Amino acid sequence: MALSAVALAAAGLTACGSGKHPATSTGSAPATTTTAALPGTGRPPVAVGDKNTFPEQFVLGALYEQALAAQGFSVSLNRNIGPTDVTISALQSGSVSFYPESIGVWDQSVAGYKRKFTTAGEAYQAGQRYALAHGFRLLNPTPFSDTAAIGVTLSYAVQYGVSTIGDLRKLAASLTIGGPPQFESSSTGLAGVEQAYGFAPAAFKPLPVGEQYTALDQGTIQAADVNTTDGQLTSYSYAVLHDPAHVFGWGNVVPVVTQKVLEQEGPAFATTIDKVSALLTTSAIRQLTAAVALNHGAPAKIAKQFLEAHAVVSSGHSG
């Protein structure tokens, strides 16, 4: 996918003399101008790991792949790389160059931290300390954070003055919360909400993943387990309640790379990845997720359109 340099040939100009004098050439010799090589040209091949579990992750892999290719890197996308322990082994062996991970998953599943962090910055710094001590580096986190959350319809939020999870306490006697069965007993689910905010709903309704928005619309539940990056939230028909106790933790995405790869690929490698990450606000990732999950767009095409709109790749680039 590397962009080739374009050579522009300058044509020589010839002028003729007058009278009996023979014609002479006054033009200069042909000159060639070559554009500078792209920063990724000649670097070792890059394999982007893609967990490929949720629509959001489909798009993330394509975004990073295409942005790097536009900078001249030779890039491949390793889809569905498997669970975290397999992914870390792939990084260490070099079969994967980097992959996007949630800072919460990194801190808990890789670094083994048991405590909760009060800010996203604190979670990132702790994760980075572990990464650097083990030959890795976390690149810049995305602005968006993908975690579980409690959602209600916008009309319900307005009618009852609800903006935080704690506000549901006054409505607990008539409140039914819906979500997957495992959400009910999880410390990062309903059990954690009850402990942190001091109330229990009147009922919990088990629901298959994906049906919570229909249940909210139909009024069979008043609140639901949602994800902060769900595409349905682009409709502005729902409100995600603030979680000041941080029951659901931090889900900012951090690309994980080995120090070896950083040295091999040069500074443009991390700069390009960080540039893409910086564009991924909560609003942006919801739109991208909706385009794939709800409108059935191809992740590569959706990624290309997004990168073109933000001048990360040119409209002529084939991603």
SULVENBEL-V976182 format. One record per pair of residues at least 6 apart in sequence whose ideal C-beta (glycine too) atoms are under 7 Angstrom apart, sorted by the first residue. I is the first residue (numbers start at 1). J is the second residue. D is the distance in whole Angstrom. If there is no record, write none. Layout:
i=I j=J d=D
i=I j=J d=D
This chain:
i=1 j=69 d=3
i=1 j=75 d=6
i=1 j=318 d=7
i=1 j=319 d=7
i=2 j=38 d=7
i=2 j=40 d=7
i=2 j=41 d=6
i=2 j=69 d=7
i=2 j=72 d=5
i=2 j=74 d=6
i=3 j=38 d=6
i=3 j=70 d=7
i=3 j=72 d=6
i=3 j=317 d=7
i=5 j=34 d=5
i=5 j=35 d=5
i=5 j=37 d=6
i=6 j=35 d=6
i=7 j=32 d=6
i=7 j=34 d=5
i=8 j=33 d=5
i=9 j=30 d=6
i=9 j=32 d=6
i=10 j=30 d=6
i=10 j=31 d=5
i=12 j=27 d=4
i=12 j=28 d=6
i=12 j=29 d=6
i=12 j=30 d=6
i=13 j=27 d=4
i=14 j=25 d=5
i=14 j=27 d=5
i=15 j=26 d=5
i=16 j=23 d=5
i=17 j=23 d=6
i=17 j=24 d=6
i=37 j=72 d=7
i=38 j=71 d=6
i=38 j=72 d=3
i=39 j=71 d=6
i=39 j=72 d=6
i=39 j=266 d=6
i=39 j=268 d=3
i=40 j=68 d=7
i=40 j=71 d=5
i=40 j=72 d=4
i=40 j=73 d=3
i=40 j=268 d=6
i=41 j=72 d=4
i=43 j=73 d=6
i=43 j=264 d=7
i=43 j=265 d=5
i=43 j=266 d=6
i=44 j=264 d=5
i=44 j=265 d=7
i=45 j=74 d=5
i=45 j=76 d=7
i=46 j=68 d=6
i=46 j=73 d=5
i=46 j=74 d=7
i=46 j=75 d=5
i=46 j=97 d=5
i=46 j=265 d=7
i=47 j=76 d=5
i=47 j=78 d=5
i=47 j=95 d=6
i=47 j=96 d=5
i=47 j=97 d=5
i=48 j=61 d=6
i=48 j=64 d=5
i=48 j=65 d=5
i=48 j=75 d=6
i=48 j=77 d=5
i=48 j=78 d=7
i=48 j=97 d=7
i=48 j=98 d=7
i=48 j=99 d=7
i=49 j=78 d=5
i=49 j=81 d=4
i=49 j=87 d=6
i=49 j=90 d=7
i=49 j=96 d=4
i=49 j=98 d=7
i=49 j=99 d=3
i=50 j=57 d=6
i=50 j=61 d=3
i=50 j=77 d=6
i=50 j=78 d=6
i=50 j=79 d=5
i=50 j=80 d=7
i=50 j=81 d=7
i=50 j=99 d=7
i=51 j=57 d=5
i=51 j=81 d=6
i=52 j=58 d=6
i=52 j=61 d=7
i=52 j=79 d=5
i=52 j=80 d=4
i=55 j=289 d=5
i=55 j=292 d=4
i=55 j=293 d=4
i=56 j=146 d=6
i=56 j=229 d=5
i=56 j=285 d=6
i=56 j=289 d=5
i=58 j=292 d=6
i=58 j=299 d=4
i=59 j=288 d=5
i=59 j=289 d=7
i=59 j=292 d=6
i=59 j=299 d=5
i=59 j=302 d=6
i=59 j=303 d=6
i=60 j=100 d=5
i=60 j=253 d=7
i=61 j=77 d=5
i=61 j=79 d=7
i=62 j=299 d=5
i=62 j=300 d=5
i=62 j=303 d=4
i=63 j=276 d=5
i=63 j=303 d=5
i=63 j=306 d=7
i=63 j=307 d=7
i=64 j=273 d=6
i=64 j=276 d=6
i=65 j=75 d=5
i=65 j=77 d=5
i=66 j=303 d=6
i=66 j=304 d=6
i=66 j=307 d=6
i=66 j=313 d=6
i=66 j=319 d=4
i=67 j=272 d=5
i=67 j=276 d=5
i=67 j=307 d=6
i=67 j=312 d=5
i=67 j=313 d=7
i=68 j=75 d=5
i=68 j=272 d=6
i=69 j=75 d=5
i=69 j=319 d=6
i=70 j=312 d=7
i=70 j=313 d=4
i=70 j=317 d=5
i=71 j=268 d=6
i=71 j=272 d=5
i=73 j=269 d=7
i=78 j=96 d=6
i=81 j=87 d=5
i=81 j=90 d=6
i=81 j=96 d=6
i=81 j=99 d=6
i=84 j=105 d=7
i=84 j=109 d=5
i=84 j=110 d=6
i=87 j=96 d=7
i=87 j=99 d=6
i=88 j=110 d=6
i=90 j=96 d=4
i=91 j=256 d=7
i=91 j=258 d=6
i=97 j=257 d=7
i=97 j=261 d=5
i=98 j=255 d=5
i=98 j=256 d=6
i=98 j=257 d=4
i=98 j=261 d=7
i=99 j=256 d=6
i=100 j=253 d=5
i=100 j=255 d=5
i=101 j=253 d=7
i=101 j=254 d=6
i=101 j=256 d=5
i=102 j=146 d=6
i=102 j=251 d=5
i=102 j=253 d=6
i=103 j=123 d=5
i=103 j=124 d=6
i=103 j=127 d=5
i=103 j=141 d=6
i=103 j=250 d=5
i=103 j=252 d=5
i=103 j=254 d=5
i=104 j=123 d=7
i=104 j=147 d=7
i=104 j=249 d=4
i=104 j=250 d=5
i=104 j=251 d=5
i=106 j=127 d=5
i=106 j=254 d=6
i=106 j=256 d=7
i=107 j=113 d=5
i=107 j=123 d=6
i=107 j=126 d=6
i=107 j=127 d=5
i=111 j=127 d=6
i=111 j=130 d=4
i=113 j=126 d=6
i=116 j=246 d=6
i=116 j=249 d=7
i=117 j=123 d=4
i=117 j=126 d=6
i=117 j=250 d=7
i=118 j=246 d=7
i=120 j=145 d=7
i=120 j=250 d=5
i=120 j=252 d=6
i=123 j=250 d=5
i=124 j=138 d=7
i=124 j=141 d=5
i=124 j=254 d=7
i=127 j=138 d=6
i=127 j=254 d=7
i=128 j=138 d=5
i=131 j=137 d=6
i=131 j=138 d=5
i=135 j=258 d=6
i=135 j=259 d=6
i=136 j=256 d=6
i=136 j=257 d=7
i=136 j=258 d=6
i=136 j=259 d=7
i=137 j=257 d=6
i=137 j=259 d=6
i=137 j=262 d=6
i=138 j=254 d=4
i=138 j=256 d=6
i=139 j=254 d=6
i=139 j=255 d=4
i=139 j=257 d=6
i=139 j=270 d=6
i=139 j=273 d=5
i=139 j=274 d=6
i=139 j=277 d=7
i=140 j=274 d=5
i=140 j=277 d=5
i=140 j=278 d=7
i=141 j=252 d=4
i=141 j=253 d=7
i=141 j=254 d=5
i=141 j=277 d=7
i=142 j=252 d=5
i=142 j=253 d=4
i=142 j=277 d=5
i=142 j=280 d=4
i=143 j=280 d=6
i=143 j=281 d=5
i=143 j=282 d=7
i=144 j=229 d=6
i=144 j=252 d=7
i=144 j=280 d=5
i=144 j=281 d=6
i=144 j=282 d=4
i=144 j=285 d=5
i=145 j=228 d=6
i=145 j=250 d=6
i=145 j=251 d=4
i=145 j=252 d=5
i=146 j=227 d=6
i=146 j=228 d=6
i=146 j=229 d=5
i=146 j=251 d=4
i=147 j=228 d=6
i=147 j=248 d=4
i=147 j=249 d=6
i=147 j=250 d=7
i=147 j=251 d=4
i=148 j=188 d=7
i=148 j=189 d=7
i=148 j=225 d=6
i=148 j=227 d=6
i=148 j=248 d=5
i=149 j=226 d=5
i=149 j=227 d=7
i=149 j=228 d=5
i=149 j=240 d=5
i=149 j=241 d=7
i=149 j=243 d=7
i=149 j=248 d=6
i=150 j=165 d=5
i=150 j=193 d=7
i=150 j=223 d=5
i=150 j=225 d=7
i=150 j=241 d=5
i=151 j=223 d=7
i=151 j=224 d=5
i=151 j=226 d=4
i=151 j=238 d=5
i=151 j=239 d=7
i=151 j=240 d=5
i=151 j=241 d=7
i=152 j=162 d=6
i=152 j=216 d=7
i=152 j=222 d=6
i=152 j=223 d=5
i=152 j=238 d=7
i=152 j=239 d=6
i=152 j=241 d=7
i=153 j=216 d=5
i=153 j=237 d=6
i=153 j=238 d=6
i=154 j=236 d=7
i=154 j=237 d=6
i=154 j=238 d=6
i=154 j=239 d=5
i=156 j=162 d=7
i=156 j=222 d=6
i=157 j=163 d=7
i=157 j=239 d=4
i=160 j=171 d=6
i=161 j=167 d=7
i=162 j=168 d=6
i=162 j=241 d=7
i=163 j=241 d=7
i=163 j=242 d=6
i=164 j=241 d=6
i=164 j=242 d=4
i=164 j=244 d=6
i=165 j=193 d=6
i=165 j=197 d=6
i=165 j=241 d=5
i=165 j=243 d=6
i=166 j=197 d=5
i=168 j=175 d=6
i=168 j=199 d=7
i=168 j=223 d=6
i=169 j=197 d=6
i=169 j=198 d=7
i=169 j=199 d=4
i=172 j=199 d=5
i=172 j=200 d=7
i=172 j=201 d=6
i=172 j=202 d=7
i=173 j=202 d=6
i=174 j=202 d=6
i=175 j=201 d=4
i=175 j=202 d=6
i=175 j=222 d=5
i=175 j=223 d=6
i=176 j=201 d=6
i=176 j=202 d=6
i=176 j=203 d=4
i=176 j=205 d=5
i=176 j=221 d=5
i=176 j=222 d=6
i=177 j=190 d=6
i=177 j=201 d=5
i=177 j=204 d=6
i=177 j=221 d=6
i=177 j=223 d=5
i=177 j=224 d=7
i=178 j=205 d=4
i=178 j=207 d=5
i=178 j=212 d=5
i=178 j=215 d=5
i=178 j=221 d=4
i=178 j=224 d=5
i=179 j=207 d=6
i=179 j=212 d=6
i=179 j=224 d=6
i=179 j=225 d=3
i=180 j=207 d=7
i=180 j=209 d=6
i=180 j=225 d=7
i=181 j=206 d=5
i=183 j=189 d=4
i=183 j=190 d=6
i=183 j=225 d=5
i=184 j=190 d=5
i=184 j=204 d=5
i=185 j=191 d=5
i=186 j=192 d=7
i=188 j=247 d=6
i=188 j=248 d=6
i=188 j=249 d=6
i=189 j=225 d=7
i=190 j=204 d=6
i=192 j=247 d=4
i=193 j=247 d=6
i=194 j=200 d=5
i=196 j=245 d=4
i=196 j=247 d=5
i=197 j=245 d=7
i=205 j=220 d=7
i=205 j=221 d=5
i=207 j=215 d=6
i=212 j=224 d=4
i=212 j=225 d=6
i=212 j=226 d=6
i=213 j=232 d=5
i=215 j=221 d=5
i=215 j=224 d=7
i=216 j=224 d=5
i=216 j=238 d=7
i=226 j=240 d=7
i=228 j=240 d=6
i=228 j=282 d=7
i=229 j=285 d=5
i=229 j=286 d=6
i=229 j=289 d=6
i=230 j=286 d=7
i=230 j=289 d=7
i=231 j=286 d=6
i=231 j=289 d=4
i=231 j=290 d=3
i=231 j=293 d=5
i=231 j=294 d=5
i=232 j=238 d=7
i=233 j=240 d=7
i=233 j=286 d=5
i=234 j=286 d=5
i=234 j=287 d=6
i=234 j=290 d=5
i=255 j=273 d=5
i=255 j=277 d=7
i=262 j=269 d=7
i=262 j=270 d=6
i=275 j=312 d=7
i=276 j=312 d=7
i=279 j=310 d=6
i=288 j=302 d=6
i=288 j=306 d=6
i=291 j=297 d=4
i=291 j=302 d=5
i=292 j=299 d=6
i=292 j=302 d=6
i=300 j=319 d=6
i=303 j=319 d=7
i=304 j=313 d=7
i=304 j=319 d=4
i=307 j=313 d=4
i=308 j=315 d=5
i=313 j=319 d=6
